[in-house]
């Protein structure tokens, strides 16, 4: 292992492929696979965590977005885990939490699903998953409206999960985990604590990244893990708050941190190099 060994990692919330730079069609943001492809092809990372991924959803043209991302980023080793089955736009009456179902990860029936994924060019020794309980309330949330201005809608919280992989990186074996936590205040704090407690069982240096739906000051208060300098990632136009985070434990640190506007999604993509403390 070289003294300068490191790897590049990114967290990208694609919001099922929405392009907020294009004019809305019938009041709805544009979703085109070509925009997702453009974003994938401009990436140069070793590990990529992606949130809000569709699989065979009508709104995203029946595309398996995880397979599509793997192909166009040239990150062949990946896993998509659905957090719900059905259409996330239709509320709890029309979808089912995957923790309550017998889920075929291969999805041979091509059923509509939605979740998170982790991609890498490195070999993966083992995969791990933790299901997280969502809130039982409906909550107002800001979503992109016309002209990029946010509008409030009431939606039901979704089930969540943590996806972790034991990855053979330039720095040796590292546990890399990702999640997309609840937007419901309090519930996201509880989920973060549960996730960190679960990750503590793995006796490996760790990287934990994703859309945590918590500002940097909360992350600082809730964990002793090392974090990136504060860099706003949301909203994509005039970002004011950092909801996306890359945390490290053990002797790992982040350097070369940046937030990048991508062709799809409503967050900036957060990226960093992962190094060992010298």
Secondary structure, 3 states (H helix, E strand, C coil): CCCCCCEEEEEEECHHHEECCCCCECCECEECHHHHHHHHHCCCCCEEEEEEEEECCHHHCCCEHHHHHHHHHCCCEEEEEEEEEECHHHCHHHEEEHHHCCCCCCCCCCCCEEEEEEEECCCEEEEEEEEECCCCCEEEEEEECHHHCEEEEEEECCCEEEEEEEEEECCEEEEEEEEECCCCCCHHHHHHHHHHHHHCCCCCEEEEEEECCCCHHHHHHHCCCEECCCCCCECCCCCCECCEEEEECCCEEEEEEEEECCCCCCCCEEEEEEEECC
